[in-house]
Amino acid sequence: MAAKIHIQEGTATYRKYRIAMWTCFIISLLLVAFAYVDVGTISIGSNKYNLSLIRLDKAIAFTIAILGLQVVVGYTGQIALGQSFFFGTGAYLSAWLVADHSWPFLMTLLVVIPSCFLIGMILGLPALRIRGLYLALLTFGLAAVFPSIVKLDKLYTYTGGAGGKLTSNYKFVAPSWLPFDKVAEGLQKIPFLGGFFGDGPLSDREESRMWKFILFSIIAAICFWLVSNLIQSRPGRAMRAVRDNETSAATSGINLAATKTLSFGVASALGGVGGVIYVAEIGIASPDDFSSLLAIYLIVGLVVGGVGTLSGALIGGLVYALIPDWASSTQSISFLPQRWLQGPTGSLILGLLLIVLTLFLPGGIVAGWRKVKKRFLQIDSATF
């Protein structure tokens, strides 16, 4: 079935289409933020699922970490399973600077990004000699040993040991010039829908949550913009060439060593940024939050969203942050016995989702959406 609408890249119509899509996305994001600035629920049948900015902030953290995996796995083709190591490194570095040296959270990015980038470059050197399952095993080993490293007695002053490093004394204070209250009051006056946006002005805690969400969203947008530019640049084209065929890439004059180590460095830096956002939201860097299970879940988010797609990172982050908890909150499904829904169903349903997508949508949710969209809208490549 041919698409009903065709749009040529680079044309005025295409630019208007892009502007309209981004405008709708930003408006939807703000509406969700104001609707769930406090903990809210979504009811489906007899089941109720919690949603709040706290959970969405975690989704942003996971999204940025998965974006890093897109660089090294999706675009460079290296099987790396150690992203939780850098996620935890960024979190602990940030927590140490905030708790012990009174740094603002955002300023810690000036230390976390170059530190994780250099560590990633160094730990990516083995990728020059090994590949495939051996590289996967090596990187997974990093994820497995991280909780033990931060629990070492010699590092207790910096990491807090098994108890973690608290940063809860730091508060995000929204600038007074932001019109949160006016926007909230305007949304509350919308007929039939105003009740979804609360009643009256936002409290100080709600304004703080809204401010954090906006800051974290801006950081995520910058990360996506930078990775998008990287992928379209000469180093990005070299990464994709290495992914498709290393031998051909080397024959074409691409420096395999530089390309691989760069991809590991960028992925590690993004993992560190995700860790900063995560610890800024929950207020503590705890070793149990950065176990090898996190590394597996980030890979699951990568596959579910779509390997080698930037938007797949966003979907993967939302899936990881929402699906396990929502699945555990499901009390009744008409065609399933209730006893099947008791116990740790979150991980079970996430695993089943991964199996189903692998069988029927091997390209992830993004690939499925693109197939549906092509029936109605076709974006034609620019011709020169």
Secondary structure, 3 states (H helix, E strand, C coil): CCCCEEEECCCHHHHHHHHHHHHHHHHHHHHHHHHCCCCEEEEECCEEEEECHHHHHHHHHHHHHHHHHHHHHHHCCCCCCCHHHHHHHHHHHHHHHHHHHCCCCHHHHHHHHHHHHHHHHHHCHHHHCCCHHHHHHHHHHHHHHHHHHHCCHHHHHHHCHHHCEECCCCCCCCCCCCCHHHHHHHHHCCCCCHHHHCCCCCCHHHHHHHHHHHHHHHHHHHHHHHHHHHHHCHHHHHHHHHHHCHHHHHHCCCCHHHHHHHHHHHHHHHHHHHHHHHHHHHCEECHHHHCHHHHHHHHHHHHHHCCCCHHHHHHHHHHHHHHHHHHHHCCCCCCCCHHHHCCCHHHHHHHHHHHHHHHHCCCHHHHHHHHHHHCCEEEECCCC
